[in-house]
Amino acid sequence: MTPVLPAVATILVFLPLVLRADNRTYTLSGGTFVAGTAVGQTIAVKGAPLSSSGAVLAFSCPITTYGAGTYQVNWTCQGGAISIVTQDKSLSFTGQFVSGSMELTATGGGRGSRLTESYRFAGEFSGIVTANGVTQRSYGSVEQLVQSGSIVGLAGAPVTSGSFGWNSAYSPLLVGDNTKGRVVASDNITGANLTAYGSMGRATGQFTAISGIAEDPSGRIYILDSVVDRVVRIDDLTGKNWVEIGGYGIGADHFNAPSGLAVDAAGKIWVADSGNNRIVRFDDMLGTNWTSFGSAGSGKNQFINPIDIALDAQGMIYVADAGNNRVVRFSDLKGTNWASLSEVLSGTTAYLLTTPKAVAVGPGGNVYIALGGTSPSLIETSFPSRAGSTISTWSNPITSISLDRAGTIYVAGEFTPGLAQINDAAATGYFGSALGGAVPRSGPVYARPSTTPPPAAPLFSASALNFGNRNVGEPSAPYVLGLANLGATALTIDSISASADFPLAKNCPASLAGGASCPVAVQFDPKATGPRPSELVLTSSGVHPSLDVALSGVGTTPTAVVLPASLLFISQQLGSSSGASEVTLSNTGSGPLTITSIAVSGQFAETNNCGKTLTAGGGCTINVSFKPTTVGADAGLLTISDDAVSTGAHQVISLSGTGIGGPPSVGLSPESLQFPDQEIGTTSVKQVITLTNVSTAALTLGKPTFPTEFKVTSTCGATLAKGASCAFSVSFAPQVTGAIAGALTLPIAGQPTLSITLSGTGSSAGKGAVLKFTPSAVNFGPVAVGEDVSQTVTVTNTSGLPTAIQSSALTATGGLTLTHNTCPAILAGLGSCSVTIQFVPSSVALSFSGTFTVIEGSGAKIVATITGQSVVNGN
C-alpha cells in the first residue's frame, strides 16, 4: 500500500486553492476525525471544510490491518466511501479508497512537557466528480494530520491540517518500459486501454534503455535509446514508418549516452547528449540542420552530463546540468540570455540543486526540478528567481517529469511503484500506479496532449474474457462487463456487437454522459465445438472509435457410451436377489455430461457411483440386480437421462430375467462380464465365470458359442454333476476401436439356453494412462549394508471406470526386490492397490537403481524410478 508521499515530506507547503478544468487542489482542517482500533472498524472524517470552496469532506475507510510497529501504531484500509459536496451542488465528488494508510506517533510527555498524539493519514481514491456542471471520472488522494493531547479512538478530534486533490481519469500517457524494452500507451495512470510496442534488443522494433519520449505536433512518437545511441520515430504504437538517426560518436548524427529528449512546436528535435556534454538540435530524422551547442565545463555555454531538456511556451530551453548541480536556461543555441540556477529558497531556507535528474516546465511557466542525492526531492520554482519554492522529499529519486495541459504533474523514477501523478510539487493529489502493474520498472513518462474538458473516452472493465469450456446448447451464466466514459464529454455509442457465440444483453443508452457507466452482459453459447474466438466491439464517438474486448471459449459436447446394451439374468427364485451385473456409463466427449436421473423398471434394482456430472473422459458404474416377485419372464429398462444432446438424451438398456417358484437349476457368478479399455491387437487378462449345478440331477451341457472378439476356454465338459462347478475363462482381444458387445451362450438340455453378456471397448495405441503412482519416484537414500528397508507404492485408478493391468514388473540392480503386490488384473474405478519394494544392499558405497513399470490394458505405461545408496553404518 503506497502512502500519499513515498516518504515523509521534509517541507510541505499547502498551496492556495487552485481551480483548473480537469484537476483541483484544496486544503482542509476541522470537522471530526475518528480512528478505529480493529480490523473491520473504520478511519473516518465528516464535516471537514475544504478551503475556498464552501464544500465539506467526508470519508470512511474500512480498516484491513492494525498493529503496533517499533515506534508507532500502523493502520491500512481499503474501500469504503469518500465524498465532498457544496450546498449549491456546484462541486460534488463520490468515490472509494483504492488504498489508505495511517500512523500514530507520540511526542513529549516528559516532566513539564505536554504529550501530543499525531495521526497522519494518506489515502488514494477513485471516483466521479462534478465541477461547475462538468462530470468526469477522477483519481486523487487525501492527506491529513491530526494532533491531539490524547488517543483519539472513536471519541473523535478535529483535523489539524490536510490536503485533497484529484485529476481527470482521462489523462493519456506514454511510458518507457525498460524491463521489456517497449513503449507503453495508456489512457491514464492505472493502465486503462493499455497498448505497447517494442521488445528488448537493438534491432528495428527493439529498445535497450529508453531515456526519453516525446511527440511532435502531428502525434508521431519519438523514443531516445541511450544504450543504442539513437533517436527513433514511429507514427504510432504499431511501429508504422519506423525511422532512426544516430549511432555512437561525437560528430553529426551521432550521440554518446543521450538521456533527454524534446520536440518543439515546429517539429524540431532536441537531445541532451550527455556523454558528449552538449545539446543538439536537428530539423528532421534526416539530421537536416544538425546543430551542436556546448562543451565540457562549468562556465557559460558549458555542461557536464546534461541529463534532461525541456522547452517552455516561449521556446526557452531548460537543461538539467547534472554534473554541475544546476539548471540552466537560454534562448537559443548560441547561449543567448544564459541564466543559471544552483539553489532555491523556501521561506528563508536555501536548498542546493544537488544532482538534478529531470526538468520540466508547466503551463503557467513554473519550473519543476527533480533532485537525486541522499535526499531526493521534487521542486517547483520560478526561474531565475529562487524564492517561493515548494519542495517535497521522496523515498528514491525521480528521473522523469512531464506535465499535461491541465498542469497535472507526472513523475517516474526509482520510488515504488515507479509512476505517480500529483497536482503540485507538494504532492497534493498523489496517485501512484505502475500502469496497473504492467510496467514494474518505469523509464521516462510523457503526458500526451488532451482537450479541456477531457474528450469522451470509453473503457471496458476487462480487456479480455475467457469463458473456458462450455457444452454446445448450454449457455453460460452472463458476465456483466462495465462500460465507462472516463472523459467529461458525452460518448455517442454507435454499436456494441459480438459473434453469435457470445450473445449480449446491453443496457447502455445511445449517449453515455461524462463519468457515467452502463452494463453489458456477455454469455458464451457456442454454436459448434472447438475454440470459438471472437471480439466484443464498441464503435463510438470516443477517442478510441473502435474498442474491443477479446472473447474466447471452447465449445464442447458430451458423448454418453453405455456398455452393455442389454442384460440377461439367469432364472432367479422368487424373493431372492441375483448378483449384481455391471453397466458402465462413459463420457467420451469433450465436455461434461450432466446426469439428470438413473432409473429402472420391472423387477430390477440399481445402485451407482455416478453422481450428477461426468467430466470428459470420465466414467461410472451402475450395478443392476434382479429380484423377481412373480413367476415367469420379466422385462425392464435401465434408463439414463442426461445432456448428451442439446435437448436431453436417454440411454436405455434392456433388462430381462425369469422368476421361478422353485430353486434354480444353475448358479452363475458373475452373470455378465465387462472388460476395461484394451489396446487393439492385444489380449486382455482373463476373467472367470463360474457355472454351478444347483439342481438335484446332472445337467447336459451343449457347445458354447461366443463372439470372435472374445477368447474363451472352459473346464466344463458335456455333463455337470449335481453340486459340481466348472469355469469359463474369457479374455478380450479387440481388433477395432470402440464399444464391442456380445454374449457367451451355453445350451443346457431341458432348460433355456444360458446367455452371459460380454462387453468391452477397443482403444488405439497411445491412449493416456489413468493409473497413478504415489509416490511417483522412490528414493531409499543411504542404507547400511545388510539393513532391510521397505517402501510402499500406491497405485490409484484416477478414472471412474475399471482399468485392466496387463502386467507389472520390477527391473532393478541387486538389492532391490518386489516383496508384495496387491494389484488385481482389473482395478476398479477410483480404486487403489499397493506394491512393496525392499532394499537390502549387499555391497558398500554403491548406488542402486531400478524401475517399477505397469502396463495398462489400453497399452499406456507408467513408470516409477527407484534409487538407493549403500553405506557402512549409515556413513
Summary of the structure (lengths in Angstrom):
residues: 875
radius of gyration: 40.4
end to end distance: 51.9
largest distance: 129.6
contacts: 3134
relative contact order: 0.07
helix: 1%
strand: 56%
